[in-house]
């Protein structure tokens, strides 16, 4: 039977529902372009003699026509209408396979849509948390300026002791001045009670507040790794076995030290562990918070103007307060503590001993720096347990590349085989560190695509050359004919450029629609995989997913590739772009001590 659709007319139906026999693609086009669409039952009846294959062929032909003729803004609306009318059994013979496919791609969809496991929480919670942290920071600042908690700590130097004495006198003068100002208005007795109450309140708060502080705010440019979702979130699959070793080591009261070559993803592994802690995947660590520091930055900090040593570790410890046992600290470039004369390594030895002030610490360093700086300090080495980090495998590197890819909202890669090809090219040398080599090649490819889309057209470059010639010939009296010919050529090029710019505009409008279509596809994946099977909208979401993923997106990609090639624009990363990026020589970077990328 030919691919035909018979759209039946009811007795009082509108003229669009006349009994007609037309090619299926044309029938679908009329359905999507008319105001009056047939009912589900009439369309189901018209499609009853069609197989899934013939419907699929009709959809492909329909979308091909739609992309050639329609405004890009109408494309998604047409898909919505088709999802309302076409029965699911005409799109697939195994609805369960849709659910299976959606669940397999759920993690990727969550990454693309910036959705984490806590996305169902109220959007008001993060703002309330920021307000609370700001309030606590204000109290800390007030207590730092006017509190007396510092008086109960030992002085680091004679200058520090003198400073505390001067602070007592300064506070006395401040409160005496306040009494002088308030007493005439309130009376001596009332003013005395008020000022005395303020003094006693600040004194009590200085002592009690560190013990009851409801949240944790660490000094020294700490970066919290257990915050809500960000672009690094999708790293849960990175080195699962290494993550388990980190958890086991911390449970035994030891401090794991991640050691490996530069650019193999040591910090990324620690971050993946932090995200797993946030999700409660490791026994005994649920609810803990993970903070990241660069030990190189801490080592560069100057001692206080009051004298003494670099006291940043003391500041961190004091800020941890009652949250000490629920805090994990990650110190990147831990070898930097052994490179300076700041006494930081000695402080680390004290803080990291069993029962010390830092109960949970993860250190990160390279093999070279470990052998050169950390290993000679035997006492510090004994505080750690080494965990060797090697190159990531293909699956792990694939996840990291996806994370890099999804940081850009524009779709540069539509085929997973391209990412696998990047890994193959990056693994040509056994010594190449992974995942960094693969992500470097991917970033070069993305840069090439972006540059291709903004580069000047050949016609504009030719016009510039002709303009220079005309200006040069304008000084010659016998060059009139030549100038006329050049001006005619210039006029022709202007017309070509106008047409080219119109084509480029339509191309990028279609590309924007394509990006939106891909986002809709990932949203349908998330809905199909997470909504209860009994939900009324599940079947419609399944149809939308099938229409987008199996029909519209492949057709849009083919059209975009063809049209962009005609205009000399590279729209997607393919193997030729990867080959070009892989052979580019990366300029050598001077390696600064203590600043290696991990």
N, C-alpha and C positions, 0 to 999 in steps of 0.2 A: 504493500500500500504506500502511496506517496505521502510525504509529510504534509498532511492537510489538517486543518482544524475546521470543524463545523460548529459555528456559534449559533445556538438556537434562540429563537425569538418567542417571547411569551405573548399572550393574546393582547395585552395592553402595554407591552414593553416599548422602550424608545427605539428609534430607527437604527441605532448602533447595534441592536441585537437581532438584525435580520438573519435569516438562514443563508449563510454564504459558505463557500468552500474556497479556501485560500491557503497558500503556503503557511506553515506554522509560524515561521519567523515574522511574516507580515501580519498574521493575526495577533501575535503577541505585541507587535508594535502598535497596532490599532487599539488594543486593550489599554496600553500604557499612555497613549496619546489622546484618548477620548475622555470626556467627562463622565460618561455612563459606562461603567465596567459591567460585564456579565456577572451573574451570581456564581457562587462557588459550585453549586449543583450543575448549572448549565455548562460551565467550563469543564467540570469533571466529566460530564457526559460527552462533551466534544473531544476530550482527550482519552476516552476509554479505549479506543483502538490503537493508541500510540504506546510504544514500548518506552522504557526508560532511556534506551539509546536514541530513539528518534526524538524524544523530548530534549535530550541533551544536545543533539545536533541542531534542533530548532533554536534552542537557547543560545548556542554559540553563534549561529547565523544572526539571530536577533541582536545580540550584544555587539557583533561586528558592525551591523547597520547603525545601531544607536551611537557607537563611538565615532562613526564617520559623519553623521548628520546632526546629532543633537547637541544642545548646549550641555557642557559637562555638569551643570547644576541639576539637570533633569535625570542624570543616570541613576543616582542613589534613590530618587523618588520612584523610578521605574522598578527598581529591585524591591522596594517596599511593597508596591502594588502586586507584583508577581508572587511575593511571599504570602500575601493575603489570599490569592486565588488558586495557585497551583497546588494540588494535593501532594502530600509528602511522598506517597507511594509512587508518584511519577518522577520523583527525583532520586530515590534510592530504594533498594529492596532490602536493606538492612539498617534500620534506624539505630540499632545498638552500636553499629560501627561509628556513627557520628559522635556518640557519647565517648567511646573509647579514644577516638582521635582527638576530641576536645580535651580530655584529661591528660593525654600525652603532651599536649602543647600548652597546658594551663600555666606552667611556670614561666614560659616565654611570654604568654599573654600578660601575666601579672607584671613582668619586667617592663614590657612595652607600655602598659597603661599606668605604671607607677602605683601599683596596688600591692600592699603587703597584707599579712595575715590579720593585722589589726585595723584594716580599713573600715570595718563596720562600726568602730567607735565613733563617738560624737566628734564632729569637726571642731567643736568648741573646746575640747580637751587640750589641744596643743596651745591655744591662746591663753587659756587659764594657767597652764603650766608656765608660759613665758611671763605672765603677770606675777605669778608666785615667785619665780626665780628673780625677777627684777626687784620685788619687794625685799627678798632675802639679801640680795646684793646691797640694797640701800642700807639695811640694818647692819650688815657687815662693815660698810664704809663708816657709818656713824660710830659703831663700837671701836673701829680701828682708830678713829680720831679722838673720841672722848672716853672710850672704855678703859677699864683698869685691869683687864685680863692679862695684859702684858707685864704687869707688875709682879705676877706670881711665877714668871718664868725667869730662869737664870740669865744673866747678861753674857753676851758673847765677847765683850771687851769693856775696858774702862770707859770708853767713849759711849758705849751703849748704856752703861750704868748711869753716867752723867745725864744722858738724854732722858732716861726715865725720871730722874730727879727734876729736870727742867719741865717735863710733861706734867708732873704733879703740881708744880708752881703755876704753870700756865692754866691748868684746869681750875685751880683755886682762884686765880684772878678772873677767869671767865665767869664763874658762878658768883663771885663777889660783885662783879659789874652788873650781872643780871639782877641780883638782890637790890642793888642801888636803884636800878631802873624801875623795878616792880613794886618796891616797898611803898613809895608815896601813893601809888594808885590803890593797892590792896591792903595796906597796913603792914606793920612789921611782923605781926604774928602770922597772918595769912601768907605773906611772902616767904617767911621762914619755913612754914610747912610745905609750900609749893616747891621751893628750891631744894629743900632737903629731900622731898619725895623724888624729884627728878634725879638727884645725885644717887640716892639709894637704888632707884629703879635702874639707872644705867649700870651701876656697880653689880647689881644682881644679874642683869641681863648679860653682862660681859662674862660672867662665870657660867651661867646656865645655858645660854643660847647655843654654844658649840655642842652641848650634849643633847639638845632637843631639836636641832636644825632639821627641818622636814625634808630637805632635798640636798643634793650634792653639787657644789660648784667649786671646781678645782682651779687653782692658779696655774700660771706658767703656760698659757696657750694650749690647754688640754683640748683634745678633740674627742667628743663622745662618739663611740662606735655603735652604741645601742639606741640611737635616736630613731624616729620614724623613718619610713622609706625614703631613700634617695637613689641616685643613679648607680651606686655601687651594690645595691641590695641583692641582686641576683648572682650571688657567689656561693650559694649554699652547697653546690656540688663540687667545690674545689677541694681536692685532697681530703676526702672523708676520713680515711685512715689516719692521716696526720692530725686531723681535728680530734679524733678519739684519743690519740697519744697525748695531745695537749691537755685534754680533760682528765685523763688518768694521772698524769704527772701532777697537775694542780691538786687533785684529790689526795695524793700521797704527801702533800705538804712541800713538794719541791717546786722549783720555778723552771718551766721549759725555756730553752734557748734555741731558737730557730736559726740554723746555720746552713748556708748554701751560697752558690755563686750569685753575683749580681744579676738582677733582672729575671729571676726565676719565679717571682711571686711570693716571696716570704711574707711581706706585709699583707698581701692579698689573702694569704692563707690565714693569718691572724685575724684579718677582718671577717673572713668567712666564719671563723670560730665565734667571733663576737656576735654575728647575726644569728648563728645557731643558738647561742646563749639567750638572745632576745626572744627567740621562738620557743625556748624551753626544751631544746632537743637533747641537752646533756644533763644527766642526772646530777643533782646537787648544786646546780648553778642557776636554776630558775629565779628570775627576778634580779639577778646581779647586773651591774652596769660596768661597761668596759670603756676605759679612757686611753687614748693614744698620746704618747709624747715622743719627741725627738730628743734623744739624750745629747746629741750634738748641740742643739739649741740650749738645753739646760746647762751644759758645760760652759757655754759662752757667757752665761749670766754673770754680771759683776757682783761682788759682795756689797752689802749695804754700806752707805756712806758712814754708818756708825762703826764700821770695822768688822772683824770676824771673817768666817769663811762663807762660801756660797751656801745659802740656807734654803734653796728652793725645795729640797727634799723635805725639810722640816715644815715648810709652808704647805706642801702637798699633804703631808701626814696630818697636820693640824686641821686642814680643811676636810679631810676624810672623816674625822670625828667618829661618831657612833656608826657610820656606814662602812667602817674599815673592812669588816669581814664580808661585805657584799659588794666589794669593788675589786675589779681586775685592772691592773695597770699594764699597758704595753709600752715598752721602751725600745723604740727603733734606734739603730746605730748605737747599741749599748757600749761598743768598744770606745766611743768618744769619751766616756767617763774615765777611761784609763789613759787617755792621751794628754790630759791637761794636768796642771798643778793645782787644781781647784779643790782637791781633797774629796772629790765626788765619789771616786771608787771606794774610799774608806767608808764613806757614809752609806753607800750601797751595801757593803758587807754587813754593816750593823742592821740596816733596815730589812735585809733579806734573810737573816738568820731565822731559824724556826722560832715561831712566837714573836717575831719582830714586828715592826710597824707597817711593813708592806707584806701582808699574808699571801697575796696572789699577784704574781708578776710574770709577764712573758717578755723575754728579751729577743732581739733580732740583730744579727750581724752577718757579715760575709765570712767565708772560709779564711781569706787572707788576713782580715782584721782580727779574727779570733786567734789565729796562730801568732800574730805579731803583738797584739795588745792585751787580749783577755787571758789567754792561756798562761802567760808568765805570772799573772796575779792569781796564784793557786787558791788563796782564801776565797776570792770572788768566784772563781771557776767552780769550787765545790758547792756554791749556793745554787748552781744551775744544773739542769739535766739536758744534755744535747739532743736535739731532734734534727736530723739531716733533711734538708729540702732539696729535691732534685727537680729536673725539668718536668713540667706538667705534660700529661699525655694528650692525645688528640681530643678526647671528649672534654677534658678540663679546659684545654685551650679554646675549644669551640665555644664554651660558655663565656669565657672572658672576652672573646671577640664579639659575641652577641651583645654583651654589656657595652662594649666600646661602640658598636654599631648603633645601638638604641639611644645613645646619648644625643644623637642627631635626629630630630623629628622627621627628616626627609628619608625616604626609602632608597638606599643605595644598592642593596643586595636583596634579590628576590628568590635566590636559589641557594640552598644549603651547600650544594656541591662547590660553590665558589669559595666559601669559607674553608671547606676541607682542602681545596686546591691551594689556598693560601698557606695552610699548615704544611702541606707537602713541600712547597717552595721554601718555606722557612726552615724546614728540617733537612734541607739539602746538606748542611754542614752539621756534623754531630755535635760540635761545640757550641752551636747557636743556642742561647738561653731561651727557654719557653716558659711563659707565654709571650714574653716581651717582643721577641723577634716577629712573631705572627701579628701582634697588635700594631707593631711599627709598619709592617707592610700594608695592613688594612687601613691605617691612618693615611699613608701615602696615597692609597687608592681613593679614599674619600676626598682628599685634598685635590687630586687630579680631576675627579668628577665635578667638584665645586668650581674649580678653575675653568673647566671646559664650558660650564654653563654661563659664565660671565665674560668669557673672552670675546674680543672684538671680531666681528664678521670679516671674511676676506674682502667683501665689497667695500667696507669702510676703509680698510687699509689701502685698497686700490684708489679710492676717492682721494685719500690724503696725498698719494703720490701724484695723481693728476693735478690736484690743486697746486702743488709745488711747481709742477711743470708750467701751468698757466701763469703763475706769478713770475716765473723766470722768463717766459716768452713775452710777457707784457712789456718788457723793456725794448723788444725788437720791433722795428717798424714794418718788416716784411713777413710777419708771422700770423697775419689775420686768419688765413684759411686753416692753419694748423690749430690755432686757438679755438676756432669754430668747431672743428672736429672733436677736440678735447672736451668742449662744453657739451656737445651732443652725447659723448660717452659718459660724461658726468651726470647728465640728465637721465640717461638710461640706467646708470648705477643707482641713482636716487630712487627710481621706480622699483628696482629690484630690492633695494634695502627696505623700502616701505612694505613690499609684499613679504619679505623675509621677516621683518619685525612683527607683522601681523601673524605669520605662521608661528614664530617663537612665542608670541603672547598666548595663542591658542594651545600650543604645546605645554607651556608651563601651567596654564589653567587646568589642562587635563592631568598634568603631573600632581597638582594640588588635590584634584579630585581622587587620584589614585592613592595618595598618601592618606586621605580621609577614608577611602574605602578599606585600606589595610587596617587602619585603626578600628573601623567598624567590625572588621573580621575578627580582630583580637578581642573586641568587646563581646562579640557573639560566642567566641570560644570560652571566655570567662563565664558568661551566663549559662551556656549549655552545660559546662562542667560543674558549676556550683549550685545552680537552682535545683530545687527538688523536682524529681521526675513527674510529680502530680501537678506541678504548676501549669496553669492554662496556657501561658505564653511559651512553654518549652518547645512545642512542635513548630510554632512560627519561628522561634530563634534557630531551630535546627534547619528549617528551610532557608532562612537568611544566610546561615553559615555555608550551606551547600551552594547557594547561588553565588555568593561572594568568592568563596575559596576555589571552587571547581570550575566556575564559568567566567564571572566578570573579571576577576583579578588577572588570570592568565591572558585573557583577551586584551585587557588594558595594557599589560606589560608588552605584548607583541606589537600593539599599535604604537606605543610610546617608543619602543626600540626602533621601529621602522621610520617614524616621522623624525626622531632625533638624528638618525643616521643621515637622512636627506638634508638636514640643516647643519650637519657637521658638529653635532653636540653629542657628548657621551652622557647618557642618562643613568645607566646602571653599570655596576662593576662586573666585568666579565673576565675571562681568563687572559685576554690580551692586555687588559689594564693591570692585572696581577703580575704578569710577566714583566711588564715595563717597570712596575714599582719594585719588583724583587731584585732587579739588576742595578737599581740606583744605589750609588755608594753613599752611605751615611757619613757625613763629615765627622772626623774625630773630635771628641769632646775632651778637654783637659779634665782629668779626674781630680777633684778637690778632696783632700783628706777629710774623711768623716762625712762626705756628702754623696756616697754611692747610692744609686737607685736600687731599692730592694723589691 
